[in-house]
Amino acid sequence: MTYRIEIDRSLCSGMASCVKIAPETFDLDGEGIATLSGDAGEGAIEAAECCPFAAIAVFDQASGARVV
């Protein structure tokens, strides 16, 4: 399954939990806000679930349905 990720920059506070969980997918930019750095793998779901500010949304690429 492939995923599409959306990051709400207004909600992200740079806690970096997503980077710790899925470093192949997330990074922090110069402002300390989460950005996509690679393909969305299975770790993206766990990262979205662990985001303390719910700034990450994960969607099924095929159906468009929100997964997290």
NUZA-297088 format. One record per residue: z, y, x of N, C-alpha, C in turn; residue in three letters. Coordinates in nm, 4 decimals, padded with zeros to 6 digits, always signed. Each point is the difference from the previous one (the first is absolute). Layout:
<atoms>
        nup     nnorth      neast       caup    canorth     caeast        cup     cnorth      ceast   resn
          Z          Y          X          Z          Y          X          Z          Y          X    ala
...
</atoms>
This chain:
<atoms>
        nup     nnorth      neast       caup    canorth     caeast        cup     cnorth      ceast   resn
   +00.0000   -00.1175   +00.0843   +00.0000   +00.1175   -00.0843   +00.0000   +00.1239   +00.0889    met
   -00.0779   +00.0991   -00.0368   -00.0007   +00.1250   +00.0753   +00.0643   +00.1095   -00.0842    thr
   +00.0567   +00.0972   +00.0692   +00.0767   +00.1043   -00.0655   -00.0506   +00.1388   +00.0370    tyr
   +00.0272   +00.0932   -00.0913   -00.0232   +00.1418   +00.0246   +00.1374   +00.0652   -00.0039    arg
   +00.0268   +00.0859   +00.0968   +00.1302   +00.0633   +00.0103   -00.0140   +00.1496   -00.0220    ile
   +00.0947   +00.0555   -00.0733   +00.0094   +00.1438   -00.0165   +00.1392   +00.0427   +00.0443    glu
   +00.0056   +00.1062   +00.0790   +00.1274   +00.0542   +00.0464   +00.0152   +00.1388   -00.0613    ile
   +00.1088   +00.0207   -00.0715   +00.0297   +00.1311   -00.0568   +00.0746   +00.0792   +00.1073    asp
   -00.0737   +00.0873   +00.0683   +00.0568   +00.0772   +00.1111   +00.1156   +00.0903   -00.0442    arg
   +00.0021   +00.0378   -00.1269   +00.1086   +00.0864   -00.0477   +00.1313   -00.0775   -00.0157    ser
   -00.0079   -00.1322   -00.0106   +00.1199   -00.0831   -00.0131   +00.0488   -00.0551   +00.1337    leu
   -00.0897   -00.0148   +00.0966   +00.0358   -00.0605   +00.1293   +00.0894   +00.0945   +00.0792    cys
   +00.1084   -00.0549   +00.0526   +00.0908   +00.0807   +00.0823   +00.0054   -00.0497   +00.1443    ser
   -00.0896   -00.0917   +00.0354   -00.0099   -00.0442   +00.1387   +00.1086   -00.0947   +00.0454    gly
   +00.0568   -00.0770   -00.0895   +00.1034   -00.0969   +00.0380   -00.0578   -00.1120   +00.0873    met
   -00.1299   -00.0216   -00.0070   -00.0743   -00.0963   +00.0819   +00.0304   -00.1462   -00.0308    ala
   +00.0571   -00.0287   -00.1151   +00.0235   -00.1410   -00.0347   -00.1330   -00.0731   -00.0120    ser
   -00.1028   +00.0672   -00.0482   -00.1322   -00.0625   -00.0119   -00.0568   -00.0352   +00.1374    cys
   +00.0220   +00.0861   +00.0973   -00.0499   -00.0240   +00.1359   +00.0722   -00.1189   +00.0620    val
   +00.1289   -00.0110   -00.0250   +00.0782   -00.1115   +00.0535   -00.0425   -00.1332   -00.0612    lys
   -00.0322   +00.0018   -00.1293   -00.0364   -00.1227   -00.0708   -00.1453   -00.0384   +00.0232    ile
   -00.0902   +00.0980   +00.0000   -00.1441   -00.0279   +00.0118   -00.0665   +00.0971   +00.0980    ala
   +00.0316   -00.0136   +00.1288   -00.0560   +00.0925   +00.0990   -00.1517   -00.0104   +00.0146    pro
   -00.0574   -00.1101   -00.0468   -00.1452   -00.0163   +00.0053   -00.0689   +00.0807   -00.1105    glu
   +00.0781   +00.0476   -00.0966   -00.0541   +00.0732   -00.1145   +00.0418   +00.1466   -00.0027    thr
   +00.1236   +00.0293   +00.0422   +00.0543   +00.1354   -00.0118   +00.0367   +00.0606   +00.1347    phe
   -00.0027   +00.1312   +00.0022   +00.0446   +00.0783   +00.1153   +00.0521   +00.1315   -00.0557    asp
   +00.0643   +00.0796   +00.0839   +00.0414   +00.1338   -00.0396   -00.0910   +00.1006   +00.0673    leu
   -00.0373   +00.1042   -00.0742   -00.0857   +00.1028   +00.0582   +00.0858   +00.1026   +00.0753    asp
   -00.0610   +00.1055   +00.0482   +00.0699   +00.1016   +00.0766   +00.1093   +00.0719   -00.0774    gly
   -00.0083   -00.0054   -00.1326   +00.1019   +00.0612   -00.0850   +00.1102   -00.0987   -00.0377    glu
   -00.0116   -00.1244   +00.0476   +00.0980   -00.1029   -00.0323   -00.0192   -00.0623   -00.1361    gly
   -00.1204   +00.0121   -00.0558   -00.0316   -00.0558   -00.1307   -00.0845   -00.1264   +00.0184    ile
   +00.0246   -00.0989   -00.0849   -00.0727   -00.1272   +00.0089   -00.1501   +00.0195   -00.0211    ala
   -00.0774   -00.0724   +00.0802   -00.1452   -00.0031   -00.0135   -00.0455   -00.1447   +00.0158    thr
   -00.1218   -00.0266   -00.0425   -00.0578   -00.1325   +00.0205   -00.0586   -00.0055   +00.1401    leu
   +00.0299   -00.1077   +00.0706   -00.0531   -00.0159   +00.1351   -00.0864   -00.1244   +00.0136    ser
   -00.0082   -00.0792   -00.1055   -00.0786   -00.1229   +00.0056   -00.0179   -00.0582   -00.1385    gly
   -00.0496   -00.1209   -00.0039   -00.0238   -00.0684   -00.1268   +00.1306   -00.0344   -00.0702    asp
   -00.0044   -00.0019   -00.1299   +00.1168   -00.0345   -00.0812   +00.0136   -00.1508   -00.0087    ala
   +00.0984   -00.0528   +00.0663   +00.0269   -00.1433   -00.0049   +00.1180   -00.0282   -00.0904    gly
   +00.0485   -00.1211   +00.0040   +00.1130   -00.0399   -00.0833   +00.1243   +00.0841   +00.0295    glu
   +00.0146   +00.0472   +00.1229   +00.1143   +00.0833   +00.0356   +00.0036   +00.1307   -00.0764    gly
   -00.1150   +00.0442   -00.0491   -00.0063   +00.1256   -00.0751   +00.0816   -00.0092   -00.1290    ala
   +00.0018   -00.1151   -00.0618   +00.0773   -00.0177   -00.1229   +00.1489   +00.0125   +00.0292    ile
   +00.0469   -00.0695   +00.1024   +00.1414   +00.0080   +00.0368   +00.0362   +00.1422   +00.0398    glu
   -00.0884   +00.0668   +00.0738   +00.0262   +00.1381   +00.0416   +00.0131   +00.0910   -00.1215    ala
   -00.0871   -00.0162   -00.0975   +00.0064   +00.0823   -00.1207   +00.1290   -00.0267   -00.0768    ala
   +00.0389   -00.1256   -00.0086   +00.1232   -00.0358   -00.0710   +00.1237   +00.0560   +00.0695    glu
   -00.0059   +00.0145   +00.1318   +00.1150   +00.0466   +00.0772   +00.0028   +00.1514   +00.0194    cys
   -00.1047   +00.0690   -00.0396   -00.0031   +00.1453   +00.0176   +00.1120   +00.0627   -00.0828    cys
   +00.0944   +00.0702   +00.0641   +00.1136   +00.0545   -00.0751   -00.0372   +00.1106   -00.0987    pro
   -00.1194   +00.0571   +00.0140   -00.0413   +00.1086   -00.0888   -00.1190   -00.0368   -00.0875    phe
   -00.0378   -00.1288   -00.0011   -00.1124   -00.0501   -00.0805   -00.1270   +00.0818   +00.0230    ala
   -00.0253   +00.0334   +00.1262   -00.1161   +00.0816   +00.0354   -00.1275   -00.0819   +00.0177    ala
   +00.0118   -00.1327   +00.0023   -00.1147   -00.0867   +00.0259   -00.0339   -00.0798   -00.1257    ile
   -00.1258   +00.0071   -00.0415   -00.0491   -00.0797   -00.1124   -00.1060   -00.0944   +00.0535    ala
   +00.0047   -00.1244   -00.0438   -00.0960   -00.1015   +00.0421   -00.0753   -00.0491   -00.1239    val
   -00.1337   -00.0029   +00.0102   -00.0852   -00.0417   -00.1094   -00.0869   -00.1176   +00.0431    phe
   -00.0256   -00.0924   -00.0923   -00.0942   -00.1081   +00.0247   -00.1394   +00.0624   +00.0069    asp
   -00.0688   -00.0213   +00.1099   -00.1308   +00.0612   +00.0213   -00.1016   -00.0445   -00.1056    gln
   +00.0040   -00.1254   -00.0411   -00.0995   -00.0539   -00.0934   +00.0217   +00.0505   -00.1425    ala
   +00.1244   -00.0056   -00.0475   +00.0260   +00.0354   -00.1397   +00.0442   +00.1433   -00.0201    ser
   +00.0524   +00.0601   +00.1064   +00.0526   +00.1350   -00.0118   +00.1425   +00.0053   -00.0524    gly
   +00.0562   -00.1168   -00.0314   +00.1354   -00.0066   -00.0540   +00.1018   +00.0322   +00.1081    ala
   +00.1027   +00.0730   -00.0387   +00.1063   +00.0324   +00.0948   +00.0850   -00.1230   +00.0237    arg
   +00.0212   -00.0325   +00.1273   +00.0819   -00.1135   +00.0396   +00.1429   +00.0444   +00.0209    val
   +00.0170   +00.1132   +00.0680   +00.1319   +00.0594   +00.0261   -00.0108   +00.1478   -00.0234    val
</atoms>
